[in-house]
Amino acid sequence: MGGGAESDVRLAELLGALSLGIDLAFGQPMEHVLRQCRIAMRLCELTGADEDTRAAAYYSALLVNVGCHADAHEQARWFGDDIAFKTHKYDDPASKLAELTTMLGLLGAGSSPLHRLRVGFEFLLGGHKEVEAMIAEHARLARALGEELGLPGGALDALAGSYERWDGCGWPGERRGDQIPIAARVVQLAEFAEVAYRNHGVDGAVAFAGHGAATQFDPSLVATLRANAEKVFHQLDEIGSWDAVLDGEPALRVLTQATVDAALAAIGRFVDLKSPYFLGHSEAVANLAVAAAAGVEMTAAERSSVYRAGLTAGFGRLGVSNAVWDKPRPLSTAEWERVRLVPQLGQHMLQQSAALAPTARIVGQHRERLDGSGYPGGVAGDGISRAARVVAAADSYQAMLEPRPHRAPRAPDEAANELRVDAREGRLDPEVVAAVLAAAGHRVPRRRADNKGLTNREIDVLRLVARGLPNKEIAKRLVVTPKTVGNHIEHIYTKIGVSNRAAAALFATRHGLLPE
């Protein structure tokens, strides 16, 4: 969108804010990724890395695991809880067999013994190949976001090799040893060392790194860490990591306002990938909210903050398992309490950046309601900013148009009527609701010209695949056979150059095919 009187934003601030969400998605305390970035920079210094390598390690350390939530829907389907599943990444750096054993133990977690037995059987029949392909795709997805954010080539190469192992048994298993970019090797050791240090201290981190030497980790880097452990971990706990990481950016990269908007939109699309029910939600909310903001005569600076709040309002969703987001039955009290934290988590991610603080305040209030019935704080009346009221109404309307695991998408007229009821009963601002509905009535579906030659029927199939529907359900909806659906999917994947649902969903949102 651009415009307004926003402060300058550095690329490091955007990546740092996103990194806090990545922490949540891995069940780690916030600043885990920031701390691994600090460790990576110290390893670069100790090994005499050149400036290009330092920059590659810096940016890839902040973004390395961003692709891992793109298939959280599938992770939850196989392992019950995608976040709990990912916490086991740091268990044993030496053994591929240990990784497989952990996966087998988590299959169908949280379900009945009969369901777990069925999931285990499906996993052994072919599901293990699906999971392997998912993990192999994570690095490619991280690189894809890096490209959208304009990261340097060295960082992109590091992201592409971030899941390889020194012994050649990583993902996608195309490189080994010195073939793996040095920045990727540094970041991988730094990531695991941070967790080991936090849990077991300096001696525990050194022992953990040694256990993985020459299997997962570069043995020369492990030797450097072992010989300089006190320097590597010096004051990691005493000095705040946000400022330390920003101060350590190898080359100051200040973004234009338009570039900030584009970067937040790209990140928003990736966050939306976490569940097939949210695909395209962030951009749709942002576009509707900024149009409504103009309708209530907000200033250019206010409109800019509203737009960015629409793009980032869902960032906190990374901290909630897909066992909750994709659940077709009513949520438990504990699950609802987790959902109610989402605005607060998103606000915390963004407010670390002074430039994004105005946006953060809106995000923190966008689920509040005028009568005090909202969350997370039960704020009422004048305590809710006008900008937050706009995003609240836009988000509510857009959500009703989209499918959810417990209901089909609602028709626009039905959604509009429900929004008017919320205004009439004092939950939403009547003036804002009128502006949102006026803006919605004039929206034209976005379509980008290059759809890679997909036919209309293939686009229909792509939308349903991206939403996570199985082939049999797609066939039922389109009145074709499952075999025909399978043929369509094969052709679609070939045309758009992807190999799984998460990557297909990203293509659909990038090209304006979702939300419908």
N, C-alpha and C positions, 0 to 999 in steps of 0.2 A: 504494500500500500504506500509506504513512504510518507513523507510530509510530517508536519507537526514540529514540536520543539523537544524531541526526545534527546537524551544524552548520547554521546558516542558509546558504541558497544564493541567490545573486542571479541574476536572469534573464540579466544580462550574462555571468555565468560559464558558463551553459549554452550560450549563443550563441557565446561565445568558444571553448569546447571543440569545438563542432560546426564552427566556422570552420576549425580546424586540419585537420579531415577534408576540408573543401571544398578547402583548399589542395592536399591530396594528390590529390584527384580531378581537379584541373586541372594536375597535374604541376608545381605551384609549391612553393617552399620554405615550410615552416610559418611562419606569421605574416604571410604575404602579405595575407590578409583583415584581420588586425588592423592592419596598417600602412595599408591603404587606408581603414580606419575613422578612423585618426588624421588622414590627409590630408583626408578629408571634413569632419571637425570643424574643421580649420583653415580650409578654404574657407568653411564656414558662418560662422566668426568674422569672416573678412575681408569677407564680403558682408553682415554685419549680420543674419543670419538670426534669426528669433524662436525661442522655446523649442520650439514645436511642430515647426518645421522641423528644428531640431537633433536632437530626439528621433527624428523620422522618418528622418533621414539616418543617425543612429547605429545604430539597430536594423536598418534595411534594408541598411546596408553590411556588417553581420555575416552577413546571411542571403541576400544577393542571388542567389548562384549555387547555392543548395541544390537547386533543382529540376532542375539540369542533369545529375545522375547518375540520375534516375528512369528514363530511357530509355537507359541505358548499354548494355543488351542490344542495342538496335537500332543504337546508334552503332557498337558493335563489329562488328555484322553488316555494316554498310555500309563502315566505314572501318578495320576490322581491329583497332584499339586505341582504346577510347573516351578514355583519358587522353591519349594522343598527339594525338588529334583535337582535344581541347579546348585543348591548349596553343597552338594556332594562333589562338585567339580574339584574341590581342593583336598580331597581325601588322600589320594595316593598318586604321586607324580610318576611313579616308576612302572606301573603295571597296567597294560591294556586289559589283562584278564580281570584285574580288580575292578576296573570300570564296568566291564560286562557283568560281573557278579553283583555290583551295586545296582545296575539297571534291573537285573532280574529280581532282586529283592524289593524293588520299588514298584514293580508292575501292579497296577490296579490298587495302589495304596489308598486306604480309607474306605474301601468297598467290601462287600461280603466275600467270603471265601470262594463261593461259586463264581462270582464275577471275576475275581482275581485269577482263578484257574482258567477261565475263558480268555481273558486278556493275555495270560501267559502263553496259551496255546496259539493265539493269533500272532503273538510276537515271534515265537519260534518258527511258525510257518512262513513268515515273510516280513513281519513287522520290524524285526531288527534291521533289515535293509532300509526300511523307511526312516527309522531313527538315525541310522548312519548317514543317510542322504541329507536329513535335516541338519545335522551337526556340520556336515561338510558345506552346507549352504550359508552358514552363519558368517563366515569370513567374507564371502562374496557380497552378502547384504551389507555388512559393515563398510566394505570398500565402496559400494554403490552410494551409501549416504555420504561417505567422505568425498566422493566425486561431486555430489550436489552441493556440498559445503565448500568446495574449492580448496581442499587440502593439497599440499605439495605431493609430487609424484612419489617421493620416498615414503611418505606416510601411507599412501594408497598401497604401495607394494608391501609395506609392513602389515597392513590390515589383511591383505590377501593371504599372507603367510602366517597369520597369528595363531592358527590352530594346528600348525604342523609341529612335529616333534623331532628332536635331534636324531632319534633312531629311525625316522621315516615312517612311524606308525601313527601319525596324526591324521588330521582331516584338512583337505581332501586326500592327503597322502601322496602328493605330487613332488614333495621336496624333502630333503634330509640334510643334516649337518650344515656345512657352510653354504649350501644352496638356499637356505632360509635367510632372508634379509637379517642383518645384524640387529636392526632396530626391533624386529619382531622377536628375536631371541632375548634381547634385553627386557622387553616388556613382559614376555611370558614369565621369566624368572622373577621380575619385580612383582607381578601380580600374585604369584603363589607365596613369595617371601613375605609380602605384607600380611597376608592372612596368618601365616605361621608365626611371624613376629608378634602380632596382636594377641594370638592365643597362647604362645609358648615362650615369648621373649627372644633375645638375641641367639642364645644357644639352640633353642628349638628351631629357629628359622635357618640357622646354619646347617643343622642336622637334616632338616627337611630338604633343603637344596641339595645337600650331598647325596641324599637317598635318590634323588631324581637325576643326578649327573650322568650324562652320556645316554640316558634313555629319553626323558622329556627335555632336559635342559642342556645347554651348551656347557661342556665341562670346563672350558676356560673361563666362562663367566662365573660359574660356581666357585672356581678357585679364587677369582677376584673378590667375590663376596666373602668367602671364608677368610681371606687374608686382610680384609678391610671392613669386617662386620660392624665395628663400632662407628666407623665413618658412615657406612651405608644407612644405619638406623639412628644416627645422632639426632636427638631432639625431635624425633618424629611425633612424639606424643605432646611435647611441650609447646610447639609452635603450630598455630592454626594453619591448616593445609590450604584453605581457599586462597588467602593472600600469598602464601608461599608459592603456590602453583602459578598464579597470575604473574607474580614477580619473576618467575623463572621462565616465562615464555621466550623461546629463543629469538624470535623476531616479532616485534609488536605488530599485530594485524588488526587495524581498526576498520570496521565495516560501515558502508553507507547505510542509510536508513532502509533503502529498498532491498539491499542485500540482507539486512537483518530480517526483514519480513520474509524474504524468500527462504532464508535458512530456517527460521521458525516453522514455516510451512512444511519444509522438507522433514524436519524433526517431528512435527505433528503427524505427518503421514506415517512415519515409522512407529510412533507411539500407538497410533490407531491399528497397526498391524497386529497388536497383541491379541485382539479378539476379532473374529470375522464379523461380529455384530456392530463394530465401531468403524468399519472401513470408510474413510472419507469424511468422518464426522467432524473433525477439527476444522478443516477448510470450509465445510458447509456452514458451520456455526459462525466462523469468523466473517465470511462474506455476508451472511444474513445480519449479523450484529452490526457490522460497520455501515450497512445500508440503513438499518433502523436508527443508528446513532445520528446519521445525517438528517433523518426524519424528525428527530427531536432537537435538532439544531445544536448539537455538541460541537465544540471547537475542534480544529484539526488535530491538536495534541491529544484531546480526549478520544477522538475517533481512532487515532493510531494505537492508543493503549487498549481500546476496546477490541480492535482487530487482533492485536497480539494476544490478548486474553482469550479470545476465541480459539486461536491456534494452540494455546498452551494449557487451556483449562483441564485437559485430560491427562496431563503429565503424571499426576499422582496415581493414575490407574496402574502404573507400572508396579506399585507397591502392593497390589491386591492380586491374589491368585486367580487364574482362569477357572479354578474349581468353583469360584464365586461368580465371575463374569458370565460364564457359559452354562450356568446351572438352570435347568428348565423348571425347577420346582421353587417354592418360596424359600427365601433365605432365612437362616437361623438368626437369632439375636446376635451372636458373635460375628457372623458374616456381615450383618448390617452395620455393626459397629466399625468394622474394617472399611466398608464402603463410605461411611460417614467421615472417615479421615482423609479421603481423596483430595478435597480442596485444600486442606491444611498441608498435606504432603506436597502438592503442587506449588503452593505459596512458598513453602520452605525452600524448595529447589530454586525458585526464581529470585527470591529476595536476597540471596547472597550477592547478586549483582546489583549495584546501585542503579545502573541504567535500566534494569528490568523491574525495579521495585514498584513503580506505579502499576505495571501489569500484574505483579505478584499480588497486590492488594485486591485487585478485581477478581483474580482467580480464587483467592481465599474466601470470597463472599458470593461466588456465583451460584451456590446451592442454598443460600439463605433465602428466607421468604419474609415478606412484609409483616405477616402476623406472628412471626417468631417460630414458625413450625419447621424451618429449614435447618441446615447443618453446615459446618460443624459446631458453630457457636450459639445457635438459636438467636442470632441478631435480628432485630425487628425495626420497622419504620425507618426513621431518618438515619439510623445507624448503618444502613445499606446504601452505598454510593449509587448515583444514577448510572454510572458505567456498569456496575455489577448487576443492576436491574436489567439493563439491556442484554447483557450476556446471559443472564438467567432465563429470560424469556426466549431468546434465540436458541439456547441450548435445549430448553424444554420442548419447544416446537419441533426442532430438527430430530430430537430423539424419538418423538412419536412417529415420525415418518419412516424410521428405520426399523428393521426387524430386531427382536430381542429373543432370547432363548425360550421365553415363556409366552410370546405372542407374535403375531404377524405384524408387519408394518401397517400403520393406520393411514387412512385416506387423508389428504390435505384438509378437506372440510371438517372431518372429525377432529383432527388435531387442532384446527382453528377454534372449533367450538369448545374444546376442553381448555384451551388457553384463555378463552373469554371467561369461562367459569372460574378459573384461577384468579383472574382479575376482579371479577364480580364479588368473589368471596374473600378478597383482601390478601391473597397470597402474592400476586404479581401486580406490578404498577400498570394501571389501565392505559395511561398515555403511552407507555413503552410497548405494551401488548399491541395496541393499535398500530404503532410504527412497525413492529416486527411483522404483523400480518399484512400490512401494506407493502412492505418490502418483499415478503414471500410471494405475494400475488403477482409481482412483476419480475420474479426471477425466471431466467431462461436456463435450462440445463446446459452445463458447459460440456463441450466436446472438442477434443483436439483432433486435428486433421489426420495425424499419423497413427492409425490403429493397426499397423503392420499387416494390412490386407485381410483383417478378420471379417467374416461375413456377419450379417445380423444374427443368424442363429448361433454362430460361434461366440458372439458377444453375449448373447443370452446365457449360454453355457458358462462362459468365463465368470459372469457375475455370480452365478450360483456356486461355482467351484470356490470362488474367492470367499463367499459367505460360509464355507465349510460344509456344504451339503454333500452327502455321499452320492455316488453315481445312481443308485436305485431311486433316491428321492428326486434327483434332477430328471431322471427319465420319466418319473410319474408326473412331474410338473409340466414337462414339455411334451408329454404324450409320445415318447419314443422308447426304444429299447435301451437297456443299460449298455449293451454292446455299442450302439450308436453313440451314446454319450462318451464312452471310452475312446472311440475313434475321434470324436470332436476334441476331446481333451488332448489327445496325442498331437493332433494338427495344431491346436492352439499353442501348446507349449513349444512346438517347433517354430511356429511363426514368430512368437514373441521372445524366444530365446531363454526360456526358464525351465526348471525341472520339478518344481513343487508348488503347493498352494500358496505359501507365503509370498514367494516371488511373483506369482501370478496376481495376487491381491495387490501388491505394490504397483505392478504395471497398470492394473485397472484404476487405482486411485490417481496415479500420475497422469493418466490419459483421460480423466474426467468420466470414466465409465461407472464409477461408484462415488458417492451414493447415487442411486437411481434418480 
